[in-house]
Amino acid sequence: MRKYFLVAASMLSVLAVNAQKDELKAATKALKKGDAASAIQALNPIAEVAKSADDKTKANFYALYGQASLQLAQTGEGDYDPAIESYEAIIAMNATKYIEEANQALKTISNDLVNAAVEAQQTSDYALAADKLDLAYRLSPKDTIYLYYAAGSAVNAKDYNKALDIYIRLKEMNYDGSEKRFAAINIESSELEYFDEATRDLYVKAGTHKDPKDEVTPSKRSEVVKNIALIYQQEGRNEEALAAYEDAIAQNPDDVALILNKANLYYTMGQPEKFKSLMEEASAMDPTNPDLQYNIGVIAMEQNNMEEARAAFYRALEIDPTYINATLNLSTTYINEGNSLVDQMNELAMSSKSSDLDKYDALKKQKEEFFMEGAKVLEASLENLPGNQELLNQLKNIYGALGDNANFKRILGMLQQ
């Protein structure tokens, strides 16, 4: 009886091996005919058995399954996962006969994924683009740029957890992202054009281009760490965001943008003094940046420090005389200071004492002087920006508050032109 069972088991094993061979042959024939679906249909029933067979059979199965799956994916009838798993299995088992095919197939899949990601971005499907770029990087780890773009797509998809995970991976691998570019001027068009090095050199030798130069694009390290901090900030994880900024600034002490972002974080955390200190530090690093001066002025204004606010707004306008918001806020500092006298004036207006009425008249005159200073700022700015509606509207309101009908009508006429 025991021998009977052993013989039966042996016969079943032979039948299984023969079945595998038959199905593998059927799949091979189907692929030669370009019928990937039939190849998969032939291979599916023997999948589990083939995966535990001898290395030759196993490798043959993975090669056929990978080829069929890739063809289906490329025609939109399937996805790339089965093909990726098959080719990675071939590489893992070091199946020499199919290694070159597997590596080439994975490179093809990576390129296909990048192209699909570009299409997804064009239709604003950023989540899909992020997934495909992340997978493309996994298949081609030397192309770290795919991972960088995957993070950007995740941000656009508002999947901040995924974006954060990718940016942290980029930081840990010390991703630089700088690129060497090869340029030359097109003699006919006088425009600077970029090529790979060999093509650029060939064109220069041919005489169609001149003045070859090599460029290195800026490193993206500080941007990666900055984005980590921004995502922490977006998620309300302020302490982690501050730590990320500290890390980024330590690596890039001359990066004004990092100082500004850290300053803005302190501002959102309700710490205006630290914001102001960092803004002044940034201002010293980049003294010709009008935005820095403007932001310093805004914070001083919010703290009711009008003299300091005015000084900052004037500095911004010295750098850029057409800076509308700096002009409007500068004018507003005078209006606010004039309006701050109203409560005192109202109290004095209720008094019958002649001395109080004299004080009232003095405050009223002072208020009008503040308003006139605010108007002068706007009038001066109109010389650089004639017809600007924001300036004219604020100026109209000031003259209306002063009861200056002549100037009110003049500005109203300019608004109606």
Secondary structure, 3 states (H helix, E strand, C coil): CHHHHHHHHHHHHHHHHHHHHHHHHHHHHHHHCCCHHHHHHHHHHHHHHHHCCCHHHHHHHHHHHHHHHHHHHHCCCCCCHHHHHHHHHHHHCCCHHHHHHHHHHHHHHHHHHHHHHHHHHHCCCHHHHHHHHHHHHHHCCCCHHHHHHHHHHHHHCCCHHHHHHHHHHHHHCCCCCCCEEEEEEECCCCCEEEECHHHHHHHHHHCCEEEEEEEECCCCHHHHHHHHHHHHHHCCCHHHHHHHHHHHHHHCCCCHHHHHHHHHHHHHCCCHHHHHHHHHHHHHHCCCCHHHHHHHHHHHHHCCCHHHHHHHHHHHHHHCCCCHHHHHHHHHHHHHHHHCCHHHHHHHHCCCCHHHHHHHHHHHHHHHHHHHHHHHHHHHHHHHCCCCHHHHHHHHHHHHHHCCHHHHHHHHHHHCC
